[in-house]
Amino acid sequence: MIAALLRLFALRPLLAITIFGIPLLLLAAVGLLTIVVLKILIFVVLPIVLVIWLVRWFCGSNGESGR
């Protein structure tokens, strides 16, 4: 079975690229997208939320936050 697949891929390299290449490219794209999203979350969203939280904490929500 493996020999038949190898022979098929040797005769039709475009088929081999299609079968093995597209999932690998998709996996690489998902990994890169995950890294970019995590970097944006850590370096953009988290500092903004932290600054907003600190400003609200320092500018005195002296019990006026609805509790």
C-alpha positions in Angstrom: 0.0 0.0 0.0 2.8 2.4 0.9 4.8 1.5 -2.1 1.8 2.1 -4.3 1.3 5.6 -2.8 4.9 6.4 -3.2 4.8 5.3 -6.9 1.7 7.4 -7.4 3.3 10.5 -5.9 6.5 9.9 -7.9 4.4 9.8 -11.1 2.1 12.7 -10.2 4.0 15.2 -8.0 1.2 17.8 -8.2 -1.1 15.3 -6.4 1.5 14.8 -3.7 1.9 18.6 -3.2 -1.9 18.9 -3.0 -2.4 16.1 -0.5 0.6 17.0 1.7 1.2 20.7 1.0 -2.2 22.3 1.6 -2.7 20.8 5.1 0.8 21.9 6.1 0.2 25.4 4.8 -3.1 25.5 6.6 -1.4 24.4 9.8 1.4 27.0 9.5 -1.2 29.7 8.8 -3.3 28.8 11.8 -0.1 28.7 14.0 1.0 32.1 12.8 -2.5 33.6 13.2 -2.6 32.2 16.8 0.8 33.8 17.6 -0.3 37.2 16.1 -3.6 37.1 18.1 -1.8 36.3 21.3 0.7 39.1 20.8 -2.0 41.6 20.1 -3.9 40.4 23.2 -0.8 40.6 25.5 0.9 43.8 24.1 -2.2 45.9 23.1 -5.4 44.8 24.8 -3.9 43.9 28.2 -2.1 47.2 28.8 -5.1 49.2 27.7 -7.3 47.3 30.1 -4.7 47.7 32.9 -4.4 51.5 32.3 -8.2 51.9 32.4 -8.5 49.8 35.5 -5.7 51.8 37.3 -7.3 55.1 36.2 -10.7 54.1 37.6 -9.0 52.8 40.8 -6.9 55.9 41.4 -9.5 58.5 40.4 -11.7 57.3 43.2 -14.7 55.1 42.8 -15.2 55.8 46.5 -18.0 53.3 46.8 -19.9 54.7 43.8 -19.4 51.7 41.7 -22.8 50.3 42.5 -21.8 48.0 45.2 
